[in-house]
Amino acid sequence: MIKVAVTDYTFESLEPETDILRPLGCDIVARRKANGGELRELVADADHIITQFAPLTADMIAAMQKARVIVRYGVGVDNVDLDAARARGIPVCNVPDYCIDEVADHALALILATTRHVVPNHLAVRGGQWKLAVPLAAMRALSELAIGVVGFGRLGRAVAKRLLAFRCRLLVHDPIVPAAAIKDAGGMPVDFPSLLADSDIVTLHCPSTAQTRRGE
């Protein structure tokens, strides 16, 4: 049997994975959350590794004796030491369209909660104050605001598409997306300093890399 190790997961079950992989001769060995020695033991003799949030460090990858691929539940792969995997010749795969709609919806929900002061007003009403919890001038309509989108991949574009329905001014910074593509999607391409200076709200949808962390 081919061993597929699932290092961690937050789903109700792994039934979809089981339905697909077992007919292919795979045995799924899963942990809700594996750390330290348990994680090392789990991946040591695995042919394939599926991971969600577990840190697959260089030490963990060095412990993999048979691994042919590491697959990440999600878009980003920042919990996997890519250099270590590359040195071992282990491909690292992601799921490029994983939860795009869900994350875009949530980003818009947070933007609306901020501009409409949903939480302060909710708490005020629960406390018996039948009036606005903030000055009326603080209740801003998105159509009056400039929203800065940093990163214009699948997720950034999904958020931008939702924002355009509110008729806001959309400023976009992505150094690898052509300006024409940003304009075609309804955004205004700008450099990063201009985006920060001119945006009322900034929403981040760029990958976590050495170049994007801490403004480096």
C-alpha positions in Angstrom: 0.0 0.0 0.0 1.1 3.6 -0.7 1.2 5.6 2.5 -0.4 9.0 2.4 0.3 11.0 5.5 -2.0 13.9 6.4 -0.1 15.9 9.0 -3.1 18.0 10.2 -6.6 19.0 9.1 -9.5 21.1 10.4 -12.3 19.5 8.3 -15.1 17.3 9.6 -13.7 14.3 7.9 -11.3 13.1 5.2 -14.0 11.2 3.3 -13.4 13.0 0.0 -9.6 12.1 0.2 -10.4 8.6 1.1 -12.9 8.1 -1.7 -10.3 9.3 -4.2 -7.1 7.7 -2.9 -8.1 4.3 -1.6 -9.2 3.0 -5.0 -5.7 4.0 -6.2 -4.1 1.7 -3.6 -3.4 4.4 -1.0 -3.6 4.0 2.8 -4.4 7.3 4.5 -2.7 7.9 7.9 -4.0 11.1 9.4 -3.6 13.2 12.5 -5.8 16.1 13.5 -2.6 17.9 14.6 0.8 16.4 14.7 3.9 18.1 16.2 7.4 17.3 17.1 8.3 13.6 17.3 4.8 12.5 16.3 5.0 14.5 13.1 8.5 13.2 12.3 7.3 9.6 12.8 4.3 10.2 10.6 6.2 11.5 7.6 9.3 9.4 7.9 8.0 6.5 5.8 5.2 8.3 3.9 5.1 8.1 0.1 3.0 11.3 -0.1 2.4 14.0 2.4 -0.7 16.3 2.6 -0.4 19.2 5.0 -2.5 22.1 6.2 -0.7 24.2 8.9 1.9 21.8 10.3 5.5 23.3 10.0 7.4 21.1 7.6 10.8 22.5 8.4 14.1 21.4 7.0 14.5 18.9 9.9 11.1 17.4 9.1 11.8 17.1 5.4 15.2 15.5 6.2 13.3 12.8 8.1 11.3 11.9 5.0 12.7 8.7 3.6 10.3 8.0 0.8 8.4 11.2 0.1 7.6 11.8 -3.6 5.4 14.9 -3.1 4.2 17.4 -0.5 0.7 18.8 -1.1 -0.6 21.8 0.8 -4.3 22.3 1.6 -4.5 25.9 0.4 -2.9 28.5 -1.8 0.2 29.5 0.2 3.1 27.1 0.9 4.8 29.2 3.6 4.7 26.4 6.2 6.9 24.2 4.0 10.7 24.8 3.7 10.8 25.0 -0.1 14.6 25.1 -0.2 14.9 21.9 1.8 12.3 20.2 -0.3 14.0 21.3 -3.5 17.3 20.0 -2.2 15.7 16.6 -1.7 14.0 16.6 -5.0 10.5 16.6 -3.5 7.9 18.6 -5.5 5.7 20.9 -3.4 2.2 21.5 -4.7 -0.6 23.8 -3.6 -4.3 24.2 -4.5 -4.4 27.5 -6.4 -8.2 28.0 -6.2 -8.7 26.8 -2.6 -11.3 28.9 -0.8 -11.0 31.9 -3.1 -14.7 32.8 -2.8 -14.8 32.2 1.0 -11.7 34.4 1.6 -12.9 37.1 -0.8 -16.3 37.2 0.9 -14.7 37.4 4.3 -12.4 40.2 3.2 -15.4 42.2 2.0 -17.3 41.4 5.2 -14.4 42.9 7.3 -14.2 46.0 5.0 -17.9 46.6 5.5 -17.7 45.9 9.2 -15.0 48.6 9.4 -16.7 51.3 7.3 -20.2 50.7 8.7 -18.9 50.2 12.3 -20.9 47.0 12.6 -19.3 45.8 15.9 -19.6 49.1 17.9 -23.2 49.5 16.8 -24.0 45.9 17.6 -22.5 46.3 21.1 -24.4 49.5 21.6 -27.7 48.0 20.7 -27.1 45.0 22.9 -26.3 47.5 25.7 -29.7 49.2 25.3 -28.3 52.3 23.5 -30.8 52.8 20.6 -28.6 55.2 18.7 -25.4 55.2 16.6 -22.3 54.2 18.6 -20.1 56.5 16.4 -20.6 59.9 14.9 -22.7 59.9 11.7 -19.7 61.2 9.7 -17.8 58.1 10.6 -20.3 55.9 8.7 -18.6 55.9 5.3 -20.1 54.6 2.1 -17.7 52.5 0.0 -18.6 54.6 -3.0 -16.8 57.6 -1.3 -13.7 55.7 -0.6 -10.5 54.5 -2.3 -9.6 50.9 -1.5 -6.1 49.7 -2.1 -5.6 46.1 -3.1 -2.1 44.7 -2.7 -1.6 41.6 -4.8 -3.8 40.9 -7.9 -3.8 37.2 -8.3 -6.9 35.0 -8.1 -7.8 36.3 -4.6 -7.1 39.9 -5.2 -9.1 39.9 -8.4 -12.0 38.2 -6.6 -12.0 40.9 -3.9 -11.7 43.6 -6.5 -14.7 42.3 -8.4 -16.8 42.4 -5.3 -15.6 45.9 -4.4 -16.4 47.3 -7.9 -20.1 46.6 -7.2 -19.9 49.2 -4.4 -18.5 51.8 -6.9 -15.4 52.6 -4.9 -12.2 53.8 -6.4 -9.9 50.7 -6.7 -6.2 51.2 -6.4 -4.1 48.1 -7.2 -0.4 47.3 -6.7 1.1 44.1 -8.1 4.6 44.3 -9.5 4.2 41.3 -11.8 0.7 41.9 -13.2 0.6 44.1 -16.3 -1.0 47.5 -15.9 -3.3 46.8 -18.8 -4.7 43.7 -17.0 -5.4 45.7 -13.9 -7.2 48.4 -15.9 -9.2 45.8 -17.8 -10.4 44.5 -14.4 -11.5 47.9 -13.3 -8.6 48.9 -11.1 -6.0 51.7 -11.3 -2.4 50.5 -11.2 -0.3 52.4 -8.8 3.1 52.0 -7.0 3.1 50.8 -3.4 3.8 54.2 -1.7 1.0 55.8 -3.7 -1.4 53.1 -2.7 -0.6 53.6 1.0 -0.9 57.4 0.7 -4.1 57.5 -1.3 -6.1 54.5 0.1 -8.7 54.8 2.8 -8.6 51.0 3.3 -5.8 48.6 2.3 -6.5 44.9 1.8 -3.6 42.5 1.4 -3.7 39.5 -1.0 0.0 38.9 -1.7 1.9 35.7 -0.9 4.0 35.6 2.3 7.6 35.7 0.9 10.9 37.2 2.0 10.0 40.2 -0.2 6.6 40.8 1.2 7.1 40.1 5.0 7.7 43.2 7.2 7.9 45.4 4.2 11.3 43.9 3.1 
